[in-house]
């Protein structure tokens, strides 16, 4: 399954989420390829239940932890873990309940835009200006390295290009 396949799975499972990170950058026209899906998700109880169920089906497991160690993916795990970096049957998935430089899910959702793929998957991604703020706020080299391209895309967008 591709990263967009994971997005389809999340959408089909009615997860309330916003794509952030590299896939959001690609949705805005960035050329940098990413190998994981980063999302910010709603912490409402029903959403956490749906997300935990899907992650269980996908055999989600924390990256960097030795396979075979006990790990339970359930609503409580999501409630108690503001950030989870997971390996799944379908690829790497990073879950955040808030985004540096933007805020909690309500703020992230309010700063998102809806995009659609050629095969009809509709989902929300963090808006370009907010994505730039988030990249700046992380202060990670890989995020800062992406800023020139994102800023150029923003300039094109504001100039009507």
Secondary structure, 3 states (H helix, E strand, C coil): CCHHHHHHHHHHCCCCEEEEHHHHHHHCCCCCCCCEEEEEECCCHHHHHHHHHHHHHCCCEECCCCCCCCCCCCHHHHHCCCEEEEEECCEEEEEECEECCCEEHHHHHHCEEEEECCCCCEEEEECHHHHHHHHHHHCCHHHHHHHHHHHHHHHHHHCCC
